[in-house]
Amino acid sequence: MTTAEHRSPTTAPEDLGPALHARAEASALSGVVHVSRAEEVLFARAYGWADRARRVPPTPDHRFGVASVAKGFTALTIASLVEEGRLGWDDPVRPVLGADLPLVDDRVTVDHLLGHTSGIGDYLDENGDGAITDYVLTLPPHVLDDTEAYLPMLAPHAQVSEPGAEFAYNNSGYVLLALVAQRVAGAPFADLVAERVLGPAGMTRTGFPRSDEPAADLALGYLDEDGPRTNVLHLPVRGSGDGGLATTAADLAAFWRALTAGRIVPPATVARLTEPRHVVEDEGMRYGRGFWLGLDSDDLVLEGYDAGVSARTRHDPATGVTVTVIANTSDGAWPVLREPEDD
């Protein structure tokens, strides 16, 4: 899920850390703030609690869930299959779906799904009136342990608009992309991301962990600012193409370096994915294919928002500066990584 606006910061990179630190303390952030320029870490600090019950504070090296940040990784996984000739941008997805999801229009293509213009119904409609901490899954979380398991949750949602007609942010579309990748490549989606994105990027601390297998370095997600209840019953036990990735701030900085250097997919493919195609006024940004861009800058943006999860990571290709805030509350990242020129 997504929200808010990004523009190129007017603050000098060396001053970003102290400015973000002040906001983190003022907003009682539980998470990590990280600023880097190329491989130089300018600021890295953790706040709050990784595990409230055991009073474990996070470190800058803790892993956090990052929700829709995963969509960029899904887009890159698809792009790598296109590079190999196993998919085409304009390929309809119906031949891969077969008889599954009959309500998806036969004209929907890979490119429609990447750019949120497929017009398919969304299992997780962000235009609804509910709270982010509502229980929205229509299947028990433990059932959702593989992308194929999402099919019954996607199936009831009818097409809502003509393919290619309009931009409408769509979580189902990215689960569908993960399903296409998994079926075309004949391997679990999480393994494909690891092989095709995480490995080339050197992201050794990133993946799709099961929420029922806690680890000492993985921060728990919390529903309330101070309460004990976690998000384990709100999200699939293992994520898919629309979310569920866990990572560190340092790994996200490594990701942007690898992406812009062409180490994940070739530069021409990166340019296609990050080509601004839609101005999304509600977000104050532009959208490409899996990636947000600044409204009036070339900043590349990924962000996520879900129950017990918030993350924003922004990279300026011109300067190599990356700014990341990850948090284990739903709204934790937003007050910290906002518009620097508003100060």
C-alpha positions in Angstrom: 0.0 0.0 0.0 1.2 3.5 -0.6 0.7 7.1 0.4 2.3 10.6 0.4 4.6 12.6 -1.8 8.3 12.7 -2.7 10.5 15.3 -4.3 14.2 15.8 -4.4 15.5 17.0 -1.1 17.0 20.5 -0.9 18.7 19.5 2.4 22.4 18.6 2.0 22.9 14.8 2.3 25.1 15.3 5.4 22.3 17.2 7.1 19.6 14.7 6.3 20.5 12.4 9.1 20.1 14.9 11.9 16.9 16.3 10.4 15.4 12.8 10.2 16.6 11.9 13.7 14.7 14.9 15.1 11.5 13.8 13.3 12.0 10.2 14.4 12.3 11.2 18.1 9.4 13.7 17.8 7.1 11.0 16.3 8.3 8.2 18.6 9.4 6.1 15.6 9.9 2.4 16.2 12.2 1.5 13.3 15.3 2.5 11.5 16.5 5.6 9.7 19.3 5.2 7.1 21.0 7.7 4.8 23.7 6.7 2.4 25.6 8.2 -0.6 26.9 5.5 -2.9 28.5 3.0 -0.5 29.1 5.6 2.2 26.7 5.4 5.2 26.0 9.0 6.3 23.5 8.1 9.1 22.1 4.9 10.5 20.1 4.7 13.8 17.4 2.5 15.3 14.5 3.6 17.6 11.8 2.0 19.7 11.3 -1.7 20.1 11.8 -4.7 17.8 10.0 -6.9 20.4 7.9 -5.1 23.0 7.1 -8.1 25.2 10.8 -9.0 25.6 12.0 -5.4 25.6 14.3 -5.9 22.7 15.3 -2.7 21.0 16.1 -2.8 17.2 19.5 -2.2 15.7 20.1 -0.7 12.3 20.7 -4.3 11.1 17.3 -5.5 12.1 15.0 -6.8 9.4 11.5 -5.2 9.0 8.5 -6.0 6.9 8.2 -3.5 4.0 4.9 -4.4 2.4 4.5 -2.9 -1.1 8.2 -2.2 -1.5 8.0 -5.8 -2.8 6.2 -4.6 -5.9 9.5 -3.3 -7.3 11.1 -6.6 -6.8 8.1 -8.3 -8.5 8.5 -6.0 -11.5 12.2 -6.8 -11.8 11.5 -10.6 -11.6 9.0 -10.3 -14.4 11.5 -8.1 -16.4 14.2 -10.7 -16.0 11.9 -13.3 -17.6 11.1 -10.9 -20.4 14.9 -10.4 -20.9 15.2 -14.2 -21.3 12.3 -14.3 -23.8 10.1 -16.4 -21.6 7.5 -13.6 -21.4 6.7 -10.5 -23.4 5.6 -7.1 -22.1 2.4 -7.3 -24.2 1.7 -10.9 -23.7 -1.8 -11.7 -22.4 -1.8 -13.5 -19.1 -4.7 -15.7 -20.0 -2.6 -18.5 -21.6 -0.7 -18.8 -18.3 -3.8 -18.6 -16.2 -5.7 -21.2 -18.2 -9.1 -21.8 -16.6 -8.1 -20.0 -13.3 -9.5 -16.6 -12.5 -12.1 -16.5 -15.3 -13.3 -13.0 -14.3 -9.9 -11.6 -15.4 -10.4 -10.1 -18.9 -8.6 -12.1 -21.6 -7.1 -8.9 -22.9 -5.1 -8.2 -19.7 -1.4 -8.2 -20.4 1.8 -8.3 -18.4 2.3 -4.6 -19.0 -1.2 -3.8 -17.8 -0.5 -5.5 -14.6 2.9 -3.9 -14.1 1.4 -0.4 -14.6 -1.8 -0.9 -12.6 -3.9 -0.4 -15.7 -5.4 -3.9 -15.9 -8.8 -3.0 -14.6 -9.1 -6.3 -12.7 -10.9 -6.4 -9.4 -8.7 -6.1 -6.3 -8.8 -8.4 -3.3 -7.4 -5.6 -1.2 -9.1 -2.4 -2.4 -7.3 0.6 -1.0 -10.2 2.9 -1.8 -12.3 1.3 0.9 -13.4 3.0 4.1 -11.8 0.6 6.6 -8.8 1.0 8.9 -5.5 -0.4 8.0 -5.7 -2.7 11.0 -9.0 -4.2 9.9 -9.0 -8.0 9.3 -9.3 -8.0 5.5 -8.1 -11.5 4.4 -10.9 -13.8 3.3 -8.8 -16.9 3.9 -7.0 -17.9 7.1 -3.5 -16.4 7.1 -1.8 -19.8 7.5 -3.3 -21.0 4.2 -1.6 -18.3 2.2 1.9 -19.9 2.1 2.4 -19.9 -1.7 1.2 -17.7 -4.5 -1.0 -20.5 -5.9 -2.9 -20.4 -2.5 -4.1 -16.9 -3.2 -6.3 -18.0 -6.1 -9.5 -18.5 -4.1 -9.1 -15.0 -2.6 -8.6 -13.4 -6.0 -11.3 -15.3 -7.9 -14.5 -13.6 -6.8 -13.4 -10.1 -7.9 -14.9 -9.1 -11.3 -13.2 -6.8 -13.8 -14.0 -3.2 -13.0 -12.7 -1.3 -16.0 -11.4 -1.9 -19.6 -7.8 -3.1 -19.7 -5.5 -0.2 -20.4 -8.2 2.4 -19.7 -7.0 4.0 -16.5 -4.5 3.8 -13.6 -5.9 2.2 -10.5 -3.4 0.9 -7.9 -4.0 -2.8 -7.6 -2.6 -5.4 -5.2 -4.3 -8.3 -7.0 -2.4 -7.4 -10.1 1.0 -8.0 -8.4 -0.1 -11.3 -6.9 -1.1 -12.2 -10.5 2.3 -11.2 -11.8 3.9 -13.4 -9.1 1.7 -16.3 -10.2 2.6 -15.7 -13.9 6.3 -15.7 -13.0 6.0 -18.8 -10.8 4.2 -20.8 -13.5 6.4 -19.6 -16.4 9.7 -20.3 -14.5 8.5 -23.4 -12.7 9.8 -22.3 -9.4 8.4 -20.7 -6.2 8.1 -17.0 -6.5 10.2 -16.3 -3.4 13.0 -18.4 -4.9 12.7 -16.4 -8.2 13.1 -13.1 -6.4 16.1 -14.5 -4.5 17.8 -15.7 -7.6 16.9 -12.9 -10.0 16.9 -9.8 -7.7 18.4 -10.4 -4.3 21.4 -12.3 -5.4 22.6 -9.8 -8.1 21.9 -6.9 -5.7 23.9 -8.5 -2.8 20.9 -8.4 -0.6 21.9 -11.1 1.8 19.4 -10.2 4.6 16.2 -10.0 2.5 13.5 -12.5 1.7 9.9 -13.6 2.3 10.0 -15.1 5.8 7.0 -16.9 7.3 5.3 -14.9 10.0 4.9 -17.9 12.2 8.7 -18.5 12.3 10.0 -15.6 14.3 13.7 -14.8 14.3 15.8 -12.8 16.6 16.7 -10.2 14.0 13.2 -9.8 12.6 11.2 -7.0 14.1 7.6 -7.8 15.0 4.8 -5.7 13.5 2.5 -4.0 15.9 -1.1 -2.8 15.4 -1.1 0.0 17.9 1.5 2.6 18.8 1.9 1.1 22.3 -0.1 -2.1 22.5 1.1 -5.7 22.6 -0.9 -7.1 19.7 1.1 -8.0 16.5 0.0 -8.2 12.9 0.4 -11.9 12.5 -3.3 -12.5 11.9 -3.6 -9.6 9.5 -1.2 -10.7 6.8 -0.5 -13.8 4.8 1.9 -16.2 6.6 4.1 -15.7 3.6 3.9 -12.8 1.2 3.7 -12.8 -2.6 4.1 -10.3 -5.4 2.2 -7.5 -3.7 4.0 -7.5 -0.3 5.5 -9.6 2.5 9.2 -8.9 1.9 11.4 -8.4 4.9 14.7 -6.5 4.6 17.2 -4.2 6.2 17.8 -0.5 5.5 21.3 -1.3 4.4 20.0 -4.0 1.9 17.7 -1.4 0.4 20.6 0.9 -0.1 22.4 -1.9 -1.8 19.4 -2.6 -3.9 19.3 1.0 -5.4 23.0 0.9 -6.2 22.6 -2.5 -8.0 19.5 -1.4 -9.8 20.9 1.9 -11.2 24.2 0.2 -12.1 22.3 -2.4 -14.3 23.4 -5.4 -12.2 19.8 -6.7 -11.8 18.4 -6.1 -15.3 20.1 -4.1 -18.1 19.9 -0.3 -18.0 17.4 -0.2 -20.9 15.0 -2.4 -18.9 15.5 -0.3 -15.8 14.6 2.7 -17.9 11.4 1.0 -19.0 10.3 0.1 -15.5 11.1 3.6 -14.2 9.6 5.5 -17.1 6.9 7.8 -15.7 3.6 6.9 -17.3 1.0 8.3 -14.9 0.7 11.3 -12.7 -1.1 10.1 -9.5 -2.4 13.3 -8.0 -3.6 11.6 -4.8 -0.1 10.5 -4.1 1.7 13.5 -5.3 3.9 11.3 -7.4 4.3 9.6 -10.8 4.2 5.9 -11.5 6.1 3.7 -13.9 6.0 -0.1 -13.8 6.5 -1.2 -10.2 8.2 2.0 -9.2 7.1 5.4 -8.1 8.9 8.6 -9.2 9.0 12.1 -7.7 6.4 14.4 -9.0 8.9 17.0 -10.2 12.2 15.1 -9.8 13.9 11.9 -11.0 13.9 10.4 -7.6 13.0 6.7 -7.6 10.7 5.6 -4.8 9.4 2.4 -3.2 7.1 2.4 -0.2 4.8 0.2 1.7 1.9 0.6 4.2 0.1 -2.2 5.9 -1.0 -3.5 9.3 2.1 -3.2 11.5 4.3 -2.2 8.6 5.5 1.0 7.0 8.5 1.8 4.8 9.7 4.5 2.5 12.9 4.3 0.5 13.9 7.1 -1.9 16.9 7.2 -4.3 18.3 10.1 -6.2 20.1 8.6 -9.3 22.0 11.9 -9.9 23.7 12.0 -6.5 23.5 8.4 -5.4 21.8 9.4 -2.2 19.4 6.9 -0.7 17.1 7.7 2.3 15.2 4.9 4.0 12.8 4.7 6.9 11.4 1.4 7.9 9.0 0.9 10.9 7.1 -1.8 12.7 3.9 0.3 13.0 1.4 1.1 10.3 2.2 4.9 10.2 5.7 5.1 11.6 7.6 6.0 8.5 5.3 8.8 7.2 6.1 11.5 9.8 9.8 10.9 9.4 10.5 10.8 5.6 8.3 13.7 4.5 9.2 16.7 2.3 12.5 18.2 3.6 11.7 21.6 2.0 8.6 21.8 4.2 10.7 22.4 7.2 
